[in-house]
Structure formats: structure tokens, C-alpha cells
Amino acid sequence: MIELKNNPAGNFFLLAGPCVIEGEEMAMRIAERVVKITETLQIPYVFKGSYRKANRSRLDSFMGIGDEKALKILQKVHDTFGVPTVTDIHSADEAEMAAEYVDILQIPAFLCRQTDLLVAAAKTGKTINIKKGQFLSPLAMQFAADKVVEVGNKNVMLTERGTTFGYQDLVVDYRGIPEMQSFGYPVILDVTHSLQQPNQTSGVTGGMPQLIETVAKAGIAVGADGLFIETHENPAVAKSDGANMLRLDLLEGLLTKLVRIREAIK
């Protein structure tokens, strides 16, 4: 498992960054700001950014700036700020390529049952963060984790990101966090994706960012090991998932409240 710095006993860790790498300057600004906040609050931090966004609703949606270019930006974030980085992979042949640049390989929720993808990711030796499918029960994630471990890689994290509720909504069943923790792996709550409203008739996913604080507080209160929060300087112009992102200038206030909650329940 990767080593996370600035981790007082019992504190949660944070995966945060833009949904997809839009360019070097933007990524570096966000990373610098979040590093300063998390160092002050003593929250271990992992920079998150997809080098390519494959699961878009429409063909004309932004997918990325080029795989190698985006991966090199993720590597620069790691080298400049000394924080681990995480990115999604979408097929088995991407695993080895992405592993050269990042510390954690993330398996998207829609792909969490894909055996060849999980095995290829596991073989890189990197920490593997598997996001729970919107269609799966928490207990079913044991089988996804087993596919990684049985290849010989015990560095597994699991992420709760909501469960399909009707056609255009998601809900978080907070029982799933301790249920997945019973497997012996860290469990992260993906706050912002849990607030998506998918399958809109416009072909653009909606969201409820006004509930980010509510969902995050509940996740910390029930003992999530970490939080996943996508953040952007101006979500209104973000090229992916802007409808459910947290504005960057709101992150410090939110994390300050969450640290107090975690301290209160220790």
C-alpha cells in the first residue's frame, strides 16, 4: 500500500482533483492549493485526475488532451509536490502504461467486474482502487477485491460511489462502508460522484453539489477511511462532471469541519 504522509492516528485521507486533466497549468494550480490545505489540516492527500475520460454520454464530449501528455502532468504533480497520484484505466492494455506514471490505478465503477482489467491492474504491483458499481451490493465487492489479491497484489482500496435509484438518481447506503471495511481494505466515499444525476435527456450528467457537505459529513461520521472529492476552480466551465464538483475555494472550509467531526468520534 502507498505511504500517506501527514496522517495523525485516525484521520481520514483525501483523493481530490479535477475530474479529467484539462491542462498542466490548471492541474498544478489545483494540486498546489490542495497540498497547502491538507498539510495545514494534516490530512494525507492523493491527487486525482483522469488522463482520459472514456465513459462519456455523448461522442462530442471532452475525453482528454492526449494520454501521454496527461500522464506526464500527473507525474509532474507527484514529482513537484511529493504526493501520490491516481488515475482511471479502462482496458487491460492501459494498465502497464498508466502504472509508469502514477501511484494508484483506479477501476471505474462500470468496469469493476471486468476480470481482465482487474488482473492486468493487479500485475503492475500498484495500489488498486476499485470503485463499487452502481449496480452492486457492497458485499459483492469482495469478489472484485479477490481478483486483485489472488494475482498476488494485496494493495487494494474500495470506493463507495452510490447506488442506482431509478433511472436518473443515486443514493448512498452508508451501511456499505463498514460492510466493505470488513474485508480488511480501506474504504473511500466518493462524495461528488454519489451526487450525480445520470441519464439526463440532454446527454450531460446532472448533479446536486449543494449536498456535498451533507454527504461528506455523513461519510466521516460512519468511519470512512477516506473521501474522494472532485474539485475545480470554476465547475461551470469544467470539461467533465462540472455539475457535481466542489468549487476549490470551498474545500478548506469543508475539510476543516470534517476534521472536527473525525476528532469528535475518535
Salt bridges, closest charged atoms under 4 A:
GLU22 OE2 - HIS232 NE2 3.36
GLU24 OE2 - LYS76 NZ 2.47
GLU32 OE2 - LYS36 NZ 3.88
ASP60 OD2 - ARG58 NH2 2.92
ASP67 OD1 - ARG52 NE 2.91
GLU68 OE2 - LYS72 NZ 3.38
ASP88 OD2 - LYS48 NZ 3.98
GLU94 OE2 - ARG52 NH2 3.33
GLU94 OE1 - HIS90 ND1 3.20
ASP103 OD2 - HIS78 ND1 3.17
GLU160 OE1 - LYS132 NZ 3.87
ASP173 OD2 - ARG175 NH2 2.76
ASP190 OD2 - LYS131 NZ 2.60
ASP190 OD2 - HIS193 ND1 2.74
GLU213 OE2 - LYS217 NZ 2.69
GLU213 OE2 - LYS257 NZ 3.15
GLU230 OE2 - LYS48 NZ 2.84
GLU230 OE1 - HIS193 NE2 3.65
GLU233 OE2 - ARG29 NE 2.68
ASP241 OD2 - HIS193 NE2 2.89
ASP249 OD1 - ARG247 NE 2.89
GLU252 OE1 - ARG33 NH2 2.97
